[in-house]
Amino acid sequence: MTEQLKKKTDELLEELKLKGIDIQEYLDENENSFIEISLKEFWNELLERSGQSKSNIINNADISYIYFYEILQGKKIPKKDKIVRLILAMELEVEDAQTALKYCNQAILYPRIKRDSLLIYAIQNHYSLFQTQALLLENGEKELQ
């Protein structure tokens, strides 16, 4: 999906922290280090990797048909809870969830946050949406919206 990136994220961050940095020069010099993604391609790649039908994913994620297709077409950018619903429905991995969250400009799942720890556990253990909702409620956390 992406070419080999020239610099690591930490290197880019350190450069940005330098006093008096010329942002145009930084952008020009690091052009090969930025991620250029098509959300449409990304979601369709995940869909293909899941090996599941669209209708199965829609039902298992409990999201509307129209909303799902708008995501696949790159017209809608889902929020964190919807992304987790889709990852659960597609029975994908935690790494897929983290990548989807980053690409959609959402906070990644952070194990020091109790709710996020529960979501990581649910994804890792291929829980259904129903099982995940129960796990969240049993532990005093808000259900996925």
Backbone as a printed PyTorch tensor [residue, N CA C, xyz], in Angstrom:
tensor([[[  0.8190,  -1.1910,   0.0000],
         [  0.0000,   0.0000,   0.0000],
         [  0.8680,   1.2630,   0.0000]],

        [[  1.9270,   1.2780,   0.8050],
         [  2.8190,   2.4200,   0.8260],
         [  4.2150,   1.9660,   0.4470]],

        [[  4.9630,   2.8760,  -0.1550],
         [  6.3500,   2.5820,  -0.4800],
         [  7.1580,   2.5550,   0.8060]],

        [[  8.4030,   2.0870,   0.6870],
         [  9.2980,   2.1200,   1.8440],
         [  9.5020,   3.5770,   2.2340]],

        [[  9.2430,   3.8900,   3.4570],
         [  9.3730,   5.2650,   3.9210],
         [ 10.8420,   5.5570,   4.2240]],

        [[ 11.2500,   6.7560,   3.8830],
         [ 12.6500,   7.1590,   3.9980],
         [ 13.1050,   7.3030,   5.4500]],

        [[ 12.3280,   7.9810,   6.2730],
         [ 12.7170,   8.2410,   7.6640],
         [ 11.6980,   7.6600,   8.6280]],

        [[ 12.1700,   7.3400,   9.8150],
         [ 11.2880,   6.8380,  10.8680],
         [ 10.5150,   8.0080,  11.4880]],

        [[  9.3930,   7.6860,  12.0830],
         [  8.5360,   8.7020,  12.6980],
         [  9.2900,   9.5110,  13.7480]],

        [[ 10.0790,   8.8400,  14.5850],
         [ 10.8420,   9.5450,  15.6260],
         [ 11.8160,  10.5500,  15.0220]],

        [[ 12.4170,  10.1850,  13.8940],
         [ 13.3540,  11.1040,  13.2320],
         [ 12.6140,  12.3430,  12.7350]],

        [[ 11.4620,  12.1420,  12.1410],
         [ 10.6710,  13.2730,  11.6590],
         [ 10.2720,  14.1910,  12.8130]],

        [[  9.8610,  13.5960,  13.9160],
         [  9.4500,  14.3760,  15.0760],
         [ 10.6120,  15.2020,  15.6290]],

        [[ 11.7830,  14.5990,  15.7100],
         [ 12.9540,  15.3250,  16.2140],
         [ 13.2830,  16.5200,  15.3200]],

        [[ 13.1760,  16.3410,  14.0170],
         [ 13.4230,  17.4520,  13.0910],
         [ 12.4150,  18.5760,  13.3110]],

        [[ 11.1600,  18.2030,  13.5280],
         [ 10.1220,  19.2190,  13.7370],
         [ 10.3190,  20.0040,  15.0310]],

        [[ 10.9820,  19.4050,  15.9960],
         [ 11.2140,  20.0550,  17.2870],
         [ 12.3580,  21.0680,  17.2400]],

        [[ 13.1620,  21.0340,  16.1780],
         [ 14.3060,  21.9380,  16.0770],
         [ 13.8510,  23.3850,  15.9930]],

        [[ 14.5370,  24.2420,  16.7220],
         [ 14.2250,  25.6730,  16.6890],
         [ 14.6130,  26.2450,  15.3290]],

        [[ 13.7870,  27.1150,  14.8080],
         [ 14.0910,  27.8030,  13.5680],
         [ 14.0040,  26.9330,  12.3210]],

        [[ 13.2860,  25.8190,  12.4160],
         [ 13.1550,  24.9360,  11.2500],
         [ 12.3760,  25.6420,  10.1510]],

        [[ 12.8390,  25.4780,   8.9250],
         [ 12.1260,  25.9960,   7.7550],
         [ 11.1590,  24.8990,   7.3220]],

        [[  9.8660,  25.1210,   7.5220],
         [  8.8730,  24.0680,   7.2900],
         [  8.8230,  23.6560,   5.8200]],

        [[  8.9950,  24.5870,   4.8980],
         [  8.9810,  24.2260,   3.4720],
         [ 10.1560,  23.3270,   3.1270]],

        [[ 11.3140,  23.6510,   3.6820],
         [ 12.5050,  22.8340,   3.4610],
         [ 12.2950,  21.4370,   4.0490]],

        [[ 11.7200,  21.4070,   5.2390],
         [ 11.4190,  20.1220,   5.9000],
         [ 10.4890,  19.2760,   5.0290]],

        [[  9.4250,  19.8860,   4.5290],
         [  8.4670,  19.1630,   3.6880],
         [  9.1220,  18.6520,   2.4060]],

        [[  9.9340,  19.4860,   1.7870],
         [ 10.6120,  19.0860,   0.5440],
         [ 11.5970,  17.9470,   0.7860]],

        [[ 12.3880,  18.0520,   1.8520],
         [ 13.4090,  17.0400,   2.1440],
         [ 12.8150,  15.7060,   2.5830]],

        [[ 11.6150,  15.7420,   3.1320],
         [ 11.0120,  14.5190,   3.6710],
         [  9.8160,  14.0290,   2.8560]],

        [[  9.7420,  14.4600,   1.6280],
         [  8.6090,  14.1100,   0.7760],
         [  8.3510,  12.6020,   0.7290]],

        [[  9.3940,  11.7910,   0.7180],
         [  9.2570,  10.3340,   0.6560],
         [  8.9500,   9.6970,   2.0080]],

        [[  8.8470,  10.5120,   3.0410],
         [  8.5850,   9.9790,   4.3800],
         [  7.1300,  10.1330,   4.8120]],

        [[  6.3390,  10.8000,   4.0050],
         [  4.9380,  11.0000,   4.3540],
         [  4.0800,   9.8940,   3.7680]],

        [[  3.0560,   9.5360,   4.4930],
         [  2.1350,   8.4970,   4.0560],
         [  1.0590,   9.1330,   3.1850]],

        [[  0.9360,   8.6360,   1.9950],
         [ -0.1260,   9.0620,   1.0920],
         [ -1.0820,   7.8790,   0.9800]],

        [[ -2.2700,   8.0370,   1.5150],
         [ -3.2030,   6.9120,   1.5160],
         [ -4.5290,   7.2930,   0.8750]],

        [[ -5.1360,   6.3090,   0.3460],
         [ -6.5030,   6.4300,  -0.1410],
         [ -7.3410,   5.5970,   0.8250]],

        [[ -8.2220,   6.2580,   1.5650],
         [ -9.0610,   5.5170,   2.5010],
         [ -9.9240,   4.5000,   1.7740]],

        [[-10.3260,   4.8240,   0.5580],
         [-11.1210,   3.8900,  -0.2360],
         [-10.3210,   2.6090,  -0.4750]],

        [[ -9.0740,   2.7460,  -0.9100],
         [ -8.2220,   1.5780,  -1.1470],
         [ -7.9420,   0.8310,   0.1490]],

        [[ -7.6920,   1.5740,   1.2130],
         [ -7.3760,   0.9620,   2.5070],
         [ -8.5240,   0.0910,   3.0010]],

        [[ -9.7340,   0.6460,   3.0360],
         [-10.8880,  -0.1120,   3.5340],
         [-11.2100,  -1.3010,   2.6400]],

        [[-11.0570,  -1.1210,   1.3360],
         [-11.3210,  -2.2350,   0.4250],
         [-10.2730,  -3.3360,   0.5760]],

        [[ -9.0300,  -2.9600,   0.8770],
         [ -7.9920,  -3.9600,   1.1430],
         [ -8.3300,  -4.7530,   2.4140]],

        [[ -8.7740,  -4.0620,   3.4640],
         [ -9.1760,  -4.7520,   4.6980],
         [-10.3620,  -5.6740,   4.4420]],

        [[-11.3100,  -5.1940,   3.6560],
         [-12.4840,  -5.9970,   3.3110],
         [-12.0500,  -7.2840,   2.6160]],

        [[-11.1690,  -7.1570,   1.6540],
         [-10.6780,  -8.3300,   0.9170],
         [ -9.9330,  -9.2820,   1.8510]],

        [[ -9.0760,  -8.7340,   2.7020],
         [ -8.3150,  -9.5720,   3.6400],
         [ -9.2220, -10.3070,   4.6100]],

        [[-10.3480,  -9.7050,   4.9430],
         [-11.2600, -10.3380,   5.9050],
         [-11.8920, -11.5920,   5.3180]],

        [[-12.0530, -11.6030,   3.9960],
         [-12.6740, -12.7460,   3.3380],
         [-14.1630, -12.8740,   3.6090]],

        [[-14.7630, -11.8260,   4.1360],
         [-16.1850, -11.8710,   4.4730],
         [-17.0100, -11.0560,   3.4820]],

        [[-18.2660, -11.3810,   3.4010],
         [-19.1600, -10.6260,   2.5250],
         [-19.4740,  -9.2710,   3.1650]],

        [[-19.8110,  -8.3220,   2.3200],
         [-20.1730,  -6.9950,   2.8100],
         [-21.3950,  -7.0680,   3.7080]],

        [[-22.3750,  -7.8580,   3.3250],
         [-23.6000,  -7.9530,   4.1350],
         [-23.3090,  -8.5560,   5.5010]],

        [[-22.4060,  -9.5120,   5.5550],
         [-22.0220, -10.1100,   6.8360],
         [-21.3520,  -9.0720,   7.7360]],

        [[-20.4720,  -8.2750,   7.1600],
         [-19.7810,  -7.2390,   7.9380],
         [-20.7720,  -6.1930,   8.4260]],

        [[-21.6730,  -5.7640,   7.5490],
         [-22.6830,  -4.7710,   7.9340],
         [-23.5160,  -5.2930,   9.1040]],

        [[-23.9520,  -6.5320,   9.0130],
         [-24.7630,  -7.1250,  10.0900],
         [-23.9570,  -7.2870,  11.3730]],

        [[-22.7450,  -7.7930,  11.2660],
         [-21.9300,  -8.0340,  12.4590],
         [-21.4360,  -6.7490,  13.1180]],

        [[-21.2620,  -5.6940,  12.3290],
         [-20.8460,  -4.4060,  12.8840],
         [-22.0390,  -3.5900,  13.3570]],

        [[-23.2380,  -4.0190,  12.9530],
         [-24.4780,  -3.3210,  13.3010],
         [-24.4090,  -1.8360,  12.9050]],

        [[-24.0330,  -1.6210,  11.6260],
         [-24.0250,  -0.2670,  11.0800],
         [-24.9170,  -0.2460,   9.8410]],

        [[-25.3070,   0.9320,   9.4310],
         [-26.2160,   1.0230,   8.2860],
         [-25.4950,   0.6880,   6.9870]],

        [[-26.2450,   0.1360,   6.0860],
         [-25.7790,  -0.2350,   4.7570],
         [-25.1890,   0.9850,   4.0500]],

        [[-25.9190,   2.0910,   4.0910],
         [-25.4910,   3.3170,   3.4080],
         [-24.1830,   3.8260,   3.9950]],

        [[-24.0850,   3.8730,   5.3190],
         [-22.8720,   4.3550,   5.9970],
         [-21.6770,   3.4770,   5.6230]],

        [[-21.8680,   2.1650,   5.6080],
         [-20.7900,   1.2300,   5.2690],
         [-20.2650,   1.5050,   3.8660]],

        [[-21.1720,   1.6760,   2.9190],
         [-20.7420,   1.9230,   1.5400],
         [-20.0920,   3.2940,   1.3830]],

        [[-20.5120,   4.2620,   2.1620],
         [-19.8560,   5.5770,   2.1240],
         [-18.4200,   5.4810,   2.6510]],

        [[-18.1980,   4.6210,   3.6450],
         [-16.8390,   4.3880,   4.1400],
         [-16.0070,   3.7280,   3.0480]],

        [[-16.5490,   2.6760,   2.4290],
         [-15.8140,   1.9570,   1.3770],
         [-15.4870,   2.8540,   0.1850]],

        [[-16.3370,   3.8370,  -0.0850],
         [-16.1110,   4.7500,  -1.2010],
         [-15.2170,   5.9260,  -0.8130]],

        [[-14.8330,   5.9910,   0.4720],
         [-13.9820,   7.0770,   0.9390],
         [-14.7350,   8.3750,   1.1510]],

        [[-16.0640,   8.3130,   1.1780],
         [-16.8840,   9.5150,   1.3570],
         [-17.0770,   9.8600,   2.8280]],

        [[-17.0160,   8.8540,   3.6910],
         [-17.1640,   9.0610,   5.1340],
         [-15.9110,   8.5510,   5.8330]],

        [[-15.4990,   9.2820,   6.8660],
         [-14.3830,   8.8470,   7.6910],
         [-14.9660,   8.4690,   9.0500]],

        [[-14.9200,   7.1840,   9.3810],
         [-15.5510,   6.7420,  10.6250],
         [-14.7960,   7.1970,  11.8690]],

        [[-15.5460,   7.3380,  12.9440],
         [-14.9690,   7.6540,  14.2560],
         [-14.4650,   6.3670,  14.9030]],

        [[-13.8120,   6.5290,  16.0300],
         [-13.1360,   5.4210,  16.7110],
         [-14.0350,   4.2150,  16.9550]],

        [[-15.2040,   4.4250,  17.5370],
         [-16.0840,   3.2960,  17.8570],
         [-16.5450,   2.5470,  16.6090]],

        [[-16.8190,   3.2870,  15.5410],
         [-17.2480,   2.6300,  14.2910],
         [-16.0950,   1.8280,  13.6930]],

        [[-14.8930,   2.3480,  13.7860],
         [-13.7220,   1.6220,  13.2870],
         [-13.5700,   0.3150,  14.0500]],

        [[-13.6920,   0.3640,  15.3610],
         [-13.5720,  -0.8520,  16.1760],
         [-14.6860,  -1.8370,  15.8090]],

        [[-15.8990,  -1.3390,  15.6130],
         [-17.0040,  -2.2080,  15.1860],
         [-16.6500,  -2.9370,  13.8850]],

        [[-16.1020,  -2.2030,  12.9250],
         [-15.7420,  -2.7990,  11.6380],
         [-14.6230,  -3.8290,  11.7780]],

        [[-13.6210,  -3.5110,  12.5680],
         [-12.5020,  -4.4460,  12.7760],
         [-13.0090,  -5.7180,  13.4360]],

        [[-13.8790,  -5.5770,  14.4290],
         [-14.4670,  -6.7510,  15.0790],
         [-15.2660,  -7.5810,  14.0730]],

        [[-16.0760,  -6.9060,  13.2810],
         [-16.9260,  -7.6050,  12.3050],
         [-16.0940,  -8.3100,  11.2370]],

        [[-14.9650,  -7.7070,  10.8710],
         [-14.0890,  -8.2970,   9.8580],
         [-13.1560,  -9.3600,  10.4440]],

        [[-13.1660,  -9.4590,  11.7760],
         [-12.3040, -10.4190,  12.4920],
         [-10.8330, -10.2140,  12.1440]],

        [[-10.4200,  -8.9330,  12.1640],
         [ -9.0350,  -8.5930,  11.8600],
         [ -8.2330,  -8.4600,  13.1570]],

        [[ -7.0170,  -7.9700,  13.0420],
         [ -6.0830,  -7.9370,  14.1730],
         [ -5.9830,  -6.5320,  14.7810]],

        [[ -5.3840,  -6.4770,  15.9600],
         [ -5.1890,  -5.2060,  16.6660],
         [ -4.3850,  -4.2380,  15.7920]],

        [[ -3.3690,  -4.7310,  15.1150],
         [ -2.5380,  -3.8720,  14.2620],
         [ -3.3800,  -3.2170,  13.1580]],

        [[ -4.3450,  -3.9660,  12.6330],
         [ -5.2410,  -3.4010,  11.6170],
         [ -6.0860,  -2.2770,  12.2190]],

        [[ -6.5360,  -2.4920,  13.4300],
         [ -7.3300,  -1.4650,  14.1210],
         [ -6.4960,  -0.2090,  14.3290]],

        [[ -5.2710,  -0.3830,  14.7940],
         [ -4.4040,   0.7730,  15.0590],
         [ -4.1280,   1.5500,  13.7640]],

        [[ -3.8710,   0.8290,  12.6880],
         [ -3.6090,   1.4830,  11.4070],
         [ -4.8550,   2.2260,  10.9310]],

        [[ -6.0050,   1.5930,  11.0150],
         [ -7.2510,   2.2450,  10.6080],
         [ -7.5030,   3.5020,  11.4300]],

        [[ -7.2770,   3.4220,  12.7230],
         [ -7.4710,   4.5810,  13.5910],
         [ -6.5340,   5.7180,  13.1980]],

        [[ -5.2740,   5.4060,  12.9450],
         [ -4.3110,   6.4370,  12.5290],
         [ -4.7370,   7.0710,  11.2140]],

        [[ -5.0680,   6.2510,  10.2180],
         [ -5.4340,   6.7630,   8.8970],
         [ -6.6950,   7.6160,   8.9430]],

        [[ -7.5670,   7.3510,   9.8980],
         [ -8.8110,   8.1090,  10.0310],
         [ -8.6840,   9.2480,  11.0520]],

        [[ -7.4520,   9.5400,  11.4430],
         [ -7.1560,  10.6250,  12.3910],
         [ -7.8740,  10.4670,  13.7300]],

        [[ -7.8930,   9.2350,  14.2100],
         [ -8.4810,   8.9430,  15.5140],
         [ -7.3790,   8.4620,  16.4540]],

        [[ -7.6100,   8.5940,  17.7390],
         [ -6.6320,   8.1200,  18.7170],
         [ -6.5370,   6.5960,  18.6440]],

        [[ -5.3040,   6.0940,  18.6790],
         [ -5.1220,   4.6460,  18.6740],
         [ -5.5680,   4.0730,  20.0100]],

        [[ -5.7740,   2.7790,  20.0370],
         [ -6.1470,   2.1070,  21.2800],
         [ -4.9200,   2.1000,  22.1930]],

        [[ -5.1020,   2.5970,  23.4040],
         [ -4.0020,   2.7870,  24.3490],
         [ -4.2480,   1.9110,  25.5690]],

        [[ -3.3800,   0.9340,  25.8090],
         [ -3.6260,  -0.0350,  26.8810],
         [ -3.6990,   0.5410,  28.2990]],

        [[ -3.2610,   1.7650,  28.5010],
         [ -3.3620,   2.3720,  29.8330],
         [ -4.7480,   2.9440,  30.1060]],

        [[ -5.5730,   2.9600,  29.0710],
         [ -6.9750,   3.3780,  29.2330],
         [ -7.7960,   2.0980,  29.3220]],

        [[ -8.5420,   1.9710,  30.4050],
         [ -9.2730,   0.7260,  30.6790],
         [-10.1580,   0.2980,  29.5050]],

        [[-10.9490,   1.2130,  28.9830],
         [-11.8610,   0.8710,  27.8740],
         [-11.0700,   0.3770,  26.6660]],

        [[ -9.9750,   1.0600,  26.3680],
         [ -9.1410,   0.6450,  25.2380],
         [ -8.5290,  -0.7280,  25.4740]],

        [[ -8.1310,  -1.0030,  26.6990],
         [ -7.5950,  -2.3360,  27.0230],
         [ -8.6340,  -3.4100,  26.7590]],

        [[ -9.8670,  -3.1380,  27.1320],
         [-10.9490,  -4.0930,  26.8780],
         [-11.1710,  -4.2850,  25.3740]],

        [[-11.0780,  -3.1970,  24.6170],
         [-11.2570,  -3.2910,  23.1650],
         [-10.1130,  -4.0640,  22.5130]],

        [[ -8.9030,  -3.8250,  22.9690],
         [ -7.7470,  -4.5700,  22.4550],
         [ -7.9450,  -6.0590,  22.7260]],

        [[ -8.3630,  -6.3820,  23.9340],
         [ -8.6060,  -7.7820,  24.3130],
         [ -9.6720,  -8.4060,  23.4160]],

        [[-10.7480,  -7.6690,  23.1940],
         [-11.8500,  -8.1810,  22.3720],
         [-11.4010,  -8.4250,  20.9270]],

        [[-10.6470,  -7.4790,  20.3770],
         [-10.1550,  -7.6370,  19.0030],
         [ -9.1880,  -8.8170,  18.9330]],

        [[ -8.2700,  -8.8750,  19.8680],
         [ -7.2560,  -9.9310,  19.8840],
         [ -7.8950, -11.3230,  19.9800]],

        [[ -8.9930, -11.4000,  20.7070],
         [ -9.6630, -12.6810,  20.9130],
         [-10.8540, -12.8980,  19.9800]],

        [[-10.9490, -12.0520,  18.9660],
         [-11.9790, -12.1550,  17.9260],
         [-13.3940, -12.2430,  18.5090]],

        [[-13.6590, -11.3610,  19.4760],
         [-15.0010, -11.2630,  20.0280],
         [-15.9490, -10.6980,  18.9790]],

        [[-17.2030, -11.0560,  19.0860],
         [-18.2360, -10.4360,  18.2590],
         [-18.5610,  -9.0760,  18.8740]],

        [[-19.3290,  -8.2780,  18.1420],
         [-19.7660,  -6.9880,  18.6780],
         [-20.5880,  -7.2050,  19.9490]],

        [[-21.4810,  -8.1800,  19.9240],
         [-22.3200,  -8.4780,  21.0920],
         [-21.4500,  -8.8320,  22.3050]],

        [[-20.4670,  -9.6960,  22.1130],
         [-19.5720, -10.0880,  23.2150],
         [-18.7660,  -8.8880,  23.7170]],

        [[-18.3540,  -8.0330,  22.7960],
         [-17.5600,  -6.8500,  23.1710],
         [-18.4110,  -5.8690,  23.9740]],

        [[-19.6520,  -5.6620,  23.5410],
         [-20.5400,  -4.7650,  24.2780],
         [-20.7510,  -5.2820,  25.7080]],

        [[-20.9480,  -6.5890,  25.8360],
         [-21.1370,  -7.1930,  27.1590],
         [-19.8790,  -7.0210,  28.0090]],

        [[-18.7160,  -7.2420,  27.4180],
         [-17.4440,  -7.0870,  28.1340],
         [-17.2820,  -5.6580,  28.6450]],

        [[-17.6090,  -4.6890,  27.8060],
         [-17.5080,  -3.2900,  28.2200],
         [-18.4540,  -2.9840,  29.3730]],

        [[-19.7110,  -3.4050,  29.2360],
         [-20.6990,  -3.1350,  30.2850],
         [-20.3540,  -3.8250,  31.5970]],

        [[-19.8960,  -5.0750,  31.5180],
         [-19.5130,  -5.8200,  32.7210],
         [-18.4020,  -5.1300,  33.4970]],

        [[-17.6180,  -4.3400,  32.7750],
         [-16.4810,  -3.6800,  33.4030],
         [-16.6980,  -2.1820,  33.5870]],

        [[-17.9670,  -1.7780,  33.5590],
         [-18.3300,  -0.3900,  33.8510],
         [-17.9330,   0.6180,  32.7950]],

        [[-17.7760,   0.1500,  31.5670],
         [-17.3880,   1.0470,  30.4760],
         [-18.5350,   1.2640,  29.5080]],

        [[-18.4590,   2.3450,  28.7640],
         [-19.4810,   2.7240,  27.7930],
         [-19.4240,   1.7730,  26.5790]],

        [[-20.6050,   1.3810,  26.1020],
         [-20.6760,   0.5330,  24.9010],
         [-20.1390,   1.2670,  23.6880]],

        [[-19.7900,   0.4850,  22.6680],
         [-19.3970,   1.0770,  21.3940],
         [-20.6110,   1.7510,  20.7710]],

        [[-20.4450,   2.9500,  20.2940],
         [-21.5440,   3.7000,  19.6660],
         [-21.6370,   3.3740,  18.1990]]])
